Amino acid sequence: MQSDLETYIVQVESPKSHISTQSSRMDLESWYKSFLPNTIETAGLDEKPRLIYSYHNVIIGFAARLSAKQVKEIEKTPGFISAWRQRILFLHTTHTPSFLGLQQNIGMWRDANYGKGVIIGVLDTGITPDHPSFSDKGMPHPPAKWKGKCESNFTTKCNNKLIGARTFLNSDSPIDDVGHGTHTASTAAGGFVKGAYVYGNANGTAVGIVRI
């Protein structure tokens, strides 16, 4: 039945010892299909294809729509390594430290002094200097080893948290007009911002890993 099928990513051994040392993409497709039970190698006219995607670079394996029983069959096939059932993972941007097991006043995060003195450089779409993650309230002055600078038209926007900003393209300013650079920079080094959320989701205290 179609209703009991779920998507699995199946990793298998390299087919080199089974086919040839110069396996083509067609050989690899044939190798992957050999793991599928004969009854599901091809789909009927009234159902979706079972083999969804064939991997050729990062891993040797494929994604397929299978039942739990069929996965058990595949596990018995020589060359099988592992199978993972597809999971939907929800975004928890504001909860990254807790997801990593970092706690504010104990453990490794505290022992590392929350990254004090670490300088992070981000090559991205720019930065939004007035974003609350980059407030320098309570921040010490930049480390003496810092040799960077802010662009001349950006100088007044720098502070003890945001200690440099430059543009390497034909742009007048490193101001972020996309949002990605601001997001990645705040994830890496944003200060504590309480009550952060997006459209009501992931409500909490947003903070980067290196917060000082």
GROMACS elastic network, one bead per residue, 0.5 to 0.9 nm:
[ bonds ]
;  ai    aj funct       b0    kb
    1     4     6  0.59476   500
    1     5     6  0.73453   500
    1    67     6  0.88130   500
    2     5     6  0.55863   500
    2     6     6  0.89145   500
    2    47     6  0.75287   500
    2    48     6  0.86977   500
    2    67     6  0.88489   500
    3     6     6  0.83015   500
    4    66     6  0.79766   500
    4    67     6  0.58092   500
    4    68     6  0.81359   500
    5    65     6  0.56529   500
    5    68     6  0.77396   500
    6    64     6  0.80756   500
    6    65     6  0.51856   500
    6    66     6  0.54565   500
    6    67     6  0.62000   500
    6    68     6  0.80703   500
    6    85     6  0.71449   500
    6    86     6  0.72898   500
    7    50     6  0.87621   500
    7    52     6  0.84170   500
    7    63     6  0.67026   500
    7    64     6  0.55324   500
    7    66     6  0.62301   500
    7    67     6  0.85547   500
    7    84     6  0.85698   500
    7    85     6  0.60868   500
    7    86     6  0.54553   500
    7    87     6  0.88569   500
    8    62     6  0.82941   500
    8    63     6  0.55433   500
    8    64     6  0.55479   500
    8    65     6  0.62823   500
    8    66     6  0.67594   500
    8    71     6  0.84118   500
    8    83     6  0.62836   500
    8    84     6  0.53785   500
    8    86     6  0.55519   500
    9    61     6  0.72372   500
    9    62     6  0.57966   500
    9    64     6  0.66428   500
    9    82     6  0.83353   500
    9    83     6  0.55477   500
    9    84     6  0.52345   500
    9    85     6  0.65214   500
    9    86     6  0.71523   500
   10    60     6  0.85777   500
   10    61     6  0.54032   500
   10    62     6  0.53919   500
   10    63     6  0.60791   500
   10    64     6  0.77127   500
   10    71     6  0.89584   500
   10    80     6  0.79167   500
   10    81     6  0.76567   500
   10    82     6  0.58996   500
   10    84     6  0.65372   500
   10    85     6  0.87903   500
   11    59     6  0.69721   500
   11    60     6  0.58797   500
   11    62     6  0.67082   500
   11    63     6  0.88319   500
   11    80     6  0.66831   500
   11    81     6  0.54734   500
   11    82     6  0.52989   500
   11    83     6  0.61896   500
   11    84     6  0.85854   500
   12    15     6  0.84101   500
   12    32     6  0.81830   500
   12    35     6  0.89393   500
   12    59     6  0.83828   500
   12    60     6  0.57855   500
   12    61     6  0.53172   500
   12    62     6  0.83619   500
   12    78     6  0.89306   500
   12    79     6  0.55641   500
   12    82     6  0.69664   500
   12    83     6  0.88317   500
   13    16     6  0.86821   500
   13    60     6  0.65513   500
   13    61     6  0.79642   500
   13    78     6  0.87732   500
   13    80     6  0.63354   500
   13    81     6  0.65115   500
   14    17     6  0.73070   500
   14    18     6  0.82078   500
   14    28     6  0.88834   500
   14    60     6  0.62176   500
   14    61     6  0.87396   500
   14    79     6  0.78307   500
   15    18     6  0.50315   500
   15    19     6  0.57651   500
   15    20     6  0.74568   500
   15    21     6  0.83885   500
   15    23     6  0.75337   500
   15    27     6  0.83800   500
   15    28     6  0.71539   500
   15    31     6  0.66977   500
   15    60     6  0.86089   500
   15    79     6  0.81237   500
   16    19     6  0.53339   500
   16    20     6  0.50428   500
   16    22     6  0.74585   500
   16    23     6  0.66836   500
   17    20     6  0.65503   500
   17    21     6  0.73314   500
   18    21     6  0.89667   500
   18    31     6  0.86128   500
   19    22     6  0.83910   500
   19    23     6  0.68576   500
   19    27     6  0.74537   500
   19    28     6  0.89488   500
   19    31     6  0.82649   500
   20    23     6  0.55412   500
   20    24     6  0.89382   500
   20    27     6  0.86871   500
   23    26     6  0.78665   500
   23    27     6  0.55621   500
   23    28     6  0.65954   500
   24    27     6  0.50125   500
   24    28     6  0.63130   500
   24    29     6  0.86861   500
   25    29     6  0.61985   500
   25    30     6  0.86470   500
   25    56     6  0.76793   500
   26    29     6  0.50548   500
   26    30     6  0.62446   500
   26    31     6  0.85518   500
   27    30     6  0.51151   500
   27    31     6  0.61135   500
   27    32     6  0.86874   500
   28    32     6  0.61813   500
   28    33     6  0.85884   500
   28    54     6  0.83386   500
   28    56     6  0.79878   500
   28    60     6  0.86597   500
   29    32     6  0.51649   500
   29    33     6  0.62027   500
   29    34     6  0.86516   500
   29    54     6  0.69574   500
   29    62     6  0.89926   500
   30    33     6  0.51145   500
   30    34     6  0.62156   500
   31    34     6  0.51973   500
   31    35     6  0.72081   500
   32    35     6  0.56495   500
   32    36     6  0.73802   500
   32    51     6  0.89067   500
   32    54     6  0.76493   500
   32    60     6  0.88981   500
   32    61     6  0.68719   500
   32    62     6  0.67509   500
   33    36     6  0.53361   500
   33    37     6  0.84654   500
   33    38     6  0.89575   500
   33    41     6  0.62681   500
   33    51     6  0.79122   500
   34    37     6  0.77014   500
   34    38     6  0.82884   500
   34    41     6  0.80888   500
   34    77     6  0.89731   500
   35    38     6  0.87552   500
   35    41     6  0.86752   500
   35    73     6  0.88473   500
   35    74     6  0.59047   500
   35    75     6  0.88542   500
   35    77     6  0.66046   500
   35    78     6  0.87949   500
   35    79     6  0.87701   500
   35    80     6  0.80260   500
   36    39     6  0.80463   500
   36    40     6  0.64198   500
   36    41     6  0.55534   500
   36    51     6  0.85647   500
   36    64     6  0.88077   500
   36    66     6  0.89928   500
   36    70     6  0.80996   500
   36    71     6  0.88717   500
   36    73     6  0.85887   500
   36    74     6  0.66867   500
   37    40     6  0.56415   500
   37    41     6  0.63204   500
   37    70     6  0.71154   500
   37    73     6  0.74036   500
   37    74     6  0.73075   500
   38    41     6  0.54246   500
   38    42     6  0.82293   500
   39    42     6  0.75361   500
   39    43     6  0.86895   500
   40    43     6  0.62562   500
   40    44     6  0.88573   500
   40    49     6  0.88481   500
   40    50     6  0.68004   500
   40    51     6  0.88250   500
   40    66     6  0.86203   500
   41    49     6  0.87700   500
   41    50     6  0.72245   500
   41    51     6  0.76052   500
   42    49     6  0.67753   500
   42    50     6  0.69867   500
   42    51     6  0.80353   500
   43    46     6  0.79074   500
   43    47     6  0.60064   500
   43    48     6  0.64021   500
   43    49     6  0.51469   500
   43    50     6  0.63786   500
   43    51     6  0.88330   500
   44    47     6  0.55136   500
   44    48     6  0.77307   500
   44    49     6  0.80620   500
   45    48     6  0.79707   500
   47    50     6  0.85176   500
   48    65     6  0.88647   500
   49    52     6  0.65699   500
   49    64     6  0.83336   500
   49    65     6  0.78573   500
   50    63     6  0.85447   500
   50    64     6  0.52202   500
   50    66     6  0.70366   500
   51    54     6  0.77391   500
   51    62     6  0.74469   500
   51    63     6  0.62503   500
   51    65     6  0.65172   500
   51    66     6  0.89526   500
   52    62     6  0.75392   500
   52    63     6  0.53714   500
   52    64     6  0.50438   500
   52    65     6  0.70841   500
   53    61     6  0.88468   500
   53    62     6  0.55728   500
   53    63     6  0.50390   500
   53    64     6  0.69559   500
   54    60     6  0.83612   500
   54    61     6  0.64087   500
   54    63     6  0.64813   500
   54    64     6  0.88550   500
   55    58     6  0.71252   500
   55    59     6  0.62376   500
   55    60     6  0.59748   500
   55    61     6  0.54371   500
   55    62     6  0.54580   500
   55    63     6  0.80179   500
   56    59     6  0.66203   500
   56    60     6  0.61847   500
   56    61     6  0.76115   500
   56    62     6  0.87748   500
   57    60     6  0.71972   500
   59    62     6  0.86345   500
   66    69     6  0.80719   500
   66    70     6  0.60081   500
   66    71     6  0.65455   500
   67    70     6  0.51548   500
   67    71     6  0.63860   500
   67    72     6  0.88159   500
   68    71     6  0.51198   500
   68    72     6  0.64486   500
   68    73     6  0.89033   500
   69    72     6  0.51341   500
   69    73     6  0.65582   500
   69    74     6  0.89131   500
   70    74     6  0.63044   500
   70    75     6  0.86872   500
   71    75     6  0.61909   500
   71    76     6  0.89721   500
   71    83     6  0.76070   500
   72    75     6  0.51679   500
   72    76     6  0.69614   500
   73    76     6  0.55904   500
   73    77     6  0.72038   500
   74    77     6  0.52951   500
   74    78     6  0.87846   500
   74    80     6  0.71341   500
   75    78     6  0.80946   500
   75    79     6  0.88859   500
   75    80     6  0.58917   500
   75    81     6  0.77181   500
   75    82     6  0.74512   500
   75    83     6  0.81134   500
   76    79     6  0.88450   500
   76    80     6  0.73210   500
   77    80     6  0.57921   500
   78    81     6  0.88367   500
   80    83     6  0.84984   500
   84    87     6  0.86656   500
   91    94     6  0.88227   500
   91   201     6  0.87746   500
   91   202     6  0.75530   500
   92    95     6  0.53279   500
   92    96     6  0.65572   500
   92    99     6  0.83961   500
   92   201     6  0.84698   500
   92   202     6  0.56916   500
   92   203     6  0.89512   500
   93    96     6  0.57730   500
   93   187     6  0.78054   500
   93   197     6  0.88439   500
   93   202     6  0.69934   500
   93   206     6  0.74091   500
   94    97     6  0.81035   500
   94   187     6  0.85174   500
   94   196     6  0.71095   500
   94   197     6  0.75092   500
   94   202     6  0.62711   500
   94   203     6  0.72140   500
   94   204     6  0.60368   500
   94   205     6  0.59542   500
   94   207     6  0.66432   500
   94   208     6  0.87054   500
   95    98     6  0.54955   500
   95    99     6  0.60830   500
   95   100     6  0.87203   500
   95   202     6  0.75535   500
   95   203     6  0.88337   500
   95   204     6  0.71856   500
   95   205     6  0.73969   500
   95   206     6  0.68831   500
   95   207     6  0.80825   500
   96   100     6  0.62107   500
   96   101     6  0.86613   500
   96   102     6  0.86029   500
   96   187     6  0.82801   500
   96   206     6  0.83637   500
   96   207     6  0.80233   500
   96   208     6  0.80653   500
   96   209     6  0.82631   500
   97   100     6  0.50762   500
   97   101     6  0.62329   500
   97   103     6  0.71893   500
   97   104     6  0.88078   500
   97   207     6  0.76671   500
   97   208     6  0.77471   500
   97   209     6  0.67789   500
   98   102     6  0.53063   500
   98   103     6  0.66036   500
   99   102     6  0.75104   500
  102   106     6  0.81799   500
  102   107     6  0.72098   500
  102   108     6  0.71395   500
  102   109     6  0.59291   500
  102   110     6  0.86420   500
  102   209     6  0.89362   500
  103   106     6  0.57799   500
  103   107     6  0.66861   500
  103   108     6  0.81886   500
  103   109     6  0.66722   500
  103   110     6  0.76736   500
  104   107     6  0.80976   500
  104   109     6  0.67739   500
  104   110     6  0.63780   500
  104   114     6  0.85204   500
  105   109     6  0.78376   500
  105   110     6  0.56853   500
  105   111     6  0.88905   500
  106   109     6  0.70509   500
  106   110     6  0.54959   500
  106   111     6  0.74544   500
  107   110     6  0.56701   500
  107   111     6  0.61118   500
  107   112     6  0.86866   500
  108   112     6  0.59618   500
  108   113     6  0.85234   500
  108   114     6  0.86346   500
  109   112     6  0.52962   500
  109   113     6  0.64917   500
  109   114     6  0.53542   500
  109   115     6  0.78891   500
  109   209     6  0.83133   500
  109   210     6  0.89850   500
  110   114     6  0.57147   500
  110   115     6  0.88427   500
  111   114     6  0.74983   500
  112   115     6  0.58790   500
  112   116     6  0.76562   500
  113   116     6  0.56154   500
  113   210     6  0.89869   500
  113   212     6  0.80963   500
  114   209     6  0.71661   500
  114   210     6  0.55759   500
  114   211     6  0.59254   500
  114   212     6  0.61620   500
  115   118     6  0.55570   500
  115   119     6  0.88596   500
  115   189     6  0.87491   500
  115   209     6  0.75351   500
  115   211     6  0.65097   500
  115   212     6  0.60216   500
  116   119     6  0.87792   500
  116   210     6  0.72400   500
  116   211     6  0.75230   500
  117   142     6  0.76358   500
  117   143     6  0.60747   500
  117   212     6  0.71877   500
  118   143     6  0.83790   500
  118   210     6  0.73157   500
  118   212     6  0.79890   500
  119   142     6  0.87563   500
  119   143     6  0.82935   500
  119   146     6  0.80536   500
  119   163     6  0.89466   500
  119   210     6  0.89511   500
  120   185     6  0.83620   500
  120   188     6  0.78595   500
  120   189     6  0.74648   500
  120   210     6  0.86021   500
  121   164     6  0.88187   500
  121   185     6  0.84665   500
  122   126     6  0.84793   500
  122   181     6  0.74412   500
  122   184     6  0.78754   500
  122   185     6  0.64835   500
  123   126     6  0.76655   500
  123   181     6  0.76262   500
  124   127     6  0.82690   500
  124   176     6  0.87214   500
  124   180     6  0.71169   500
  124   182     6  0.84007   500
  124   184     6  0.82549   500
  124   185     6  0.87728   500
  125   174     6  0.77942   500
  125   175     6  0.81153   500
  125   176     6  0.56147   500
  125   177     6  0.73516   500
  125   178     6  0.64304   500
  125   179     6  0.71293   500
  125   180     6  0.61356   500
  125   182     6  0.77871   500
  126   165     6  0.79992   500
  126   166     6  0.83915   500
  126   167     6  0.78154   500
  126   173     6  0.84410   500
  126   175     6  0.52407   500
  126   177     6  0.73732   500
  126   178     6  0.79941   500
  126   179     6  0.78262   500
  126   180     6  0.78975   500
  126   181     6  0.51018   500
  126   182     6  0.66895   500
  127   131     6  0.86377   500
  127   165     6  0.77870   500
  127   174     6  0.63834   500
  127   175     6  0.51755   500
  127   177     6  0.82331   500
  127   179     6  0.76711   500
  127   180     6  0.85497   500
  127   181     6  0.56991   500
  127   183     6  0.86080   500
  127   185     6  0.77390   500
  128   131     6  0.56420   500
  128   134     6  0.85186   500
  128   174     6  0.85431   500
  128   175     6  0.57262   500
  128   176     6  0.54249   500
  128   177     6  0.81487   500
  128   179     6  0.78672   500
  128   181     6  0.83163   500
  128   182     6  0.58823   500
  129   132     6  0.83832   500
  129   133     6  0.89163   500
  129   134     6  0.65944   500
  129   135     6  0.84448   500
  129   157     6  0.60211   500
  129   158     6  0.70571   500
  129   159     6  0.89311   500
  129   162     6  0.72776   500
  129   175     6  0.75115   500
  129   176     6  0.86969   500
  129   182     6  0.85814   500
  130   133     6  0.83282   500
  130   134     6  0.69349   500
  130   135     6  0.74520   500
  130   157     6  0.76106   500
  131   134     6  0.57563   500
  131   135     6  0.72946   500
  131   182     6  0.81190   500
  131   186     6  0.89126   500
  132   135     6  0.53631   500
  132   190     6  0.83747   500
  132   191     6  0.78254   500
  132   192     6  0.85498   500
  132   193     6  0.66691   500
  133   136     6  0.87879   500
  133   186     6  0.59393   500
  133   189     6  0.81399   500
  133   192     6  0.66761   500
  133   193     6  0.62261   500
  133   206     6  0.80184   500
  133   207     6  0.73778   500
  133   208     6  0.82575   500
  134   137     6  0.89957   500
  134   159     6  0.84372   500
  134   160     6  0.89098   500
  134   161     6  0.58030   500
  134   162     6  0.61566   500
  134   186     6  0.74106   500
  134   189     6  0.83484   500
  134   190     6  0.59516   500
  134   191     6  0.63467   500
  135   138     6  0.88512   500
  135   139     6  0.84677   500
  135   159     6  0.78640   500
  135   160     6  0.82562   500
  135   161     6  0.64531   500
  135   162     6  0.80282   500
  135   190     6  0.85345   500
  135   191     6  0.71004   500
  136   139     6  0.50166   500
  136   140     6  0.81461   500
  136   159     6  0.62666   500
  136   160     6  0.53069   500
  136   162     6  0.76947   500
  136   191     6  0.82773   500
  136   212     6  0.89405   500
  137   140     6  0.88856   500
  137   160     6  0.83945   500
  137   161     6  0.84709   500
  138   212     6  0.89264   500
  139   142     6  0.86701   500
  139   160     6  0.59955   500
  139   161     6  0.66015   500
  139   212     6  0.65601   500
  140   143     6  0.84422   500
  140   160     6  0.64563   500
  140   161     6  0.83369   500
  140   212     6  0.81168   500
  141   144     6  0.84871   500
  141   159     6  0.85857   500
  141   160     6  0.53394   500
  141   161     6  0.82747   500
  142   145     6  0.82619   500
  142   146     6  0.67066   500
  142   159     6  0.88203   500
  142   160     6  0.58605   500
  142   161     6  0.76945   500
  142   163     6  0.67642   500
  143   146     6  0.55865   500
  144   147     6  0.81071   500
  146   149     6  0.86165   500
  146   163     6  0.85869   500
  148   163     6  0.78192   500
  148   164     6  0.60464   500
  148   165     6  0.83052   500
  149   152     6  0.87254   500
  149   155     6  0.81825   500
  149   163     6  0.71208   500
  149   165     6  0.66009   500
  149   166     6  0.74931   500
  150   153     6  0.80474   500
  150   154     6  0.59233   500
  150   155     6  0.52103   500
  150   156     6  0.86981   500
  150   157     6  0.85412   500
  150   158     6  0.68506   500
  150   163     6  0.71946   500
  150   166     6  0.59603   500
  151   154     6  0.50571   500
  151   155     6  0.60318   500
  151   164     6  0.78222   500
  151   165     6  0.60841   500
  151   166     6  0.53197   500
  151   167     6  0.76026   500
  151   173     6  0.74613   500
  151   174     6  0.78509   500
  152   155     6  0.54748   500
  152   156     6  0.86251   500
  153   156     6  0.77693   500
  153   157     6  0.87686   500
  153   172     6  0.81957   500
  153   173     6  0.69950   500
  154   157     6  0.54760   500
  154   158     6  0.69411   500
  154   164     6  0.89836   500
  154   165     6  0.73872   500
  154   166     6  0.84721   500
  154   173     6  0.70585   500
  154   174     6  0.77252   500
  154   175     6  0.83655   500
  155   158     6  0.55684   500
  155   159     6  0.86751   500
  155   164     6  0.84265   500
  155   165     6  0.84828   500
  156   159     6  0.79083   500
  157   162     6  0.82176   500
  158   161     6  0.76194   500
  158   162     6  0.52581   500
  158   163     6  0.56225   500
  158   164     6  0.65547   500
  158   165     6  0.77846   500
  159   162     6  0.52311   500
  159   163     6  0.57272   500
  159   164     6  0.84827   500
  160   163     6  0.57901   500
  161   164     6  0.89776   500
  161   189     6  0.89054   500
  161   190     6  0.86840   500
  161   191     6  0.86036   500
  161   211     6  0.89536   500
  161   212     6  0.76481   500
  162   165     6  0.77580   500
  165   173     6  0.87986   500
  165   174     6  0.62878   500
  165   175     6  0.86763   500
  166   173     6  0.75256   500
  166   174     6  0.57058   500
  167   170     6  0.78429   500
  167   171     6  0.66366   500
  167   172     6  0.77502   500
  167   173     6  0.63755   500
  167   174     6  0.51137   500
  167   175     6  0.88718   500
  168   171     6  0.77038   500
  168   174     6  0.86354   500
  169   172     6  0.86454   500
  171   174     6  0.73412   500
  172   175     6  0.87307   500
  173   176     6  0.85152   500
  174   177     6  0.89032   500
  176   179     6  0.58487   500
  176   180     6  0.78128   500
  176   181     6  0.66011   500
  176   182     6  0.67706   500
  177   180     6  0.87418   500
  178   181     6  0.75476   500
  178   182     6  0.84882   500
  179   182     6  0.53391   500
  179   183     6  0.62152   500
  179   184     6  0.88307   500
  180   183     6  0.50749   500
  180   184     6  0.62397   500
  180   185     6  0.85076   500
  181   184     6  0.53152   500
  181   185     6  0.59890   500
  181   186     6  0.84533   500
  182   185     6  0.52115   500
  182   186     6  0.60279   500
  182   187     6  0.85016   500
  183   186     6  0.53252   500
  183   187     6  0.61595   500
  183   188     6  0.87012   500
  184   187     6  0.50566   500
  184   188     6  0.62157   500
  184   189     6  0.85757   500
  185   188     6  0.51678   500
  185   189     6  0.59321   500
  185   190     6  0.67921   500
  185   208     6  0.81041   500
  186   189     6  0.51408   500
  186   191     6  0.75353   500
  186   206     6  0.86146   500
  186   207     6  0.72030   500
  186   208     6  0.56458   500
  186   209     6  0.88257   500
  186   211     6  0.89748   500
  187   190     6  0.59302   500
  187   206     6  0.82509   500
  187   207     6  0.67005   500
  187   209     6  0.68379   500
  187   210     6  0.86969   500
  188   207     6  0.83918   500
  188   209     6  0.54105   500
  188   210     6  0.61365   500
  188   211     6  0.80669   500
  189   207     6  0.74526   500
  189   209     6  0.56692   500
  189   211     6  0.50298   500
  189   212     6  0.75939   500
  190   193     6  0.82477   500
  190   206     6  0.78132   500
  190   207     6  0.52770   500
  190   209     6  0.74013   500
  190   210     6  0.71060   500
  190   211     6  0.55185   500
  190   212     6  0.83889   500
  191   206     6  0.77223   500
  191   207     6  0.52524   500
  191   208     6  0.61305   500
  191   209     6  0.87027   500
  191   210     6  0.80686   500
  191   212     6  0.71046   500
  192   205     6  0.64396   500
  192   206     6  0.57987   500
  192   208     6  0.75108   500
  192   211     6  0.73522   500
  193   196     6  0.64116   500
  193   204     6  0.84910   500
  193   205     6  0.54162   500
  193   206     6  0.51263   500
  193   207     6  0.63695   500
  194   203     6  0.88874   500
  194   204     6  0.63232   500
  194   206     6  0.64150   500
  194   207     6  0.87170   500
  195   203     6  0.62210   500
  195   204     6  0.52443   500
  195   205     6  0.56623   500
  195   206     6  0.77488   500
  196   200     6  0.89765   500
  196   202     6  0.77395   500
  196   203     6  0.56192   500
  196   204     6  0.54902   500
  196   205     6  0.57580   500
  196   206     6  0.58484   500
  197   200     6  0.56623   500
  197   201     6  0.55331   500
  197   202     6  0.54105   500
  197   204     6  0.66692   500
  197   205     6  0.84786   500
  197   206     6  0.82720   500
  198   201     6  0.52188   500
  198   202     6  0.68914   500
  198   203     6  0.75098   500
  199   202     6  0.87896   500
  200   203     6  0.64196   500
  203   206     6  0.86185   500
  207   210     6  0.84782   500
  207   211     6  0.69257   500
  208   211     6  0.55584   500
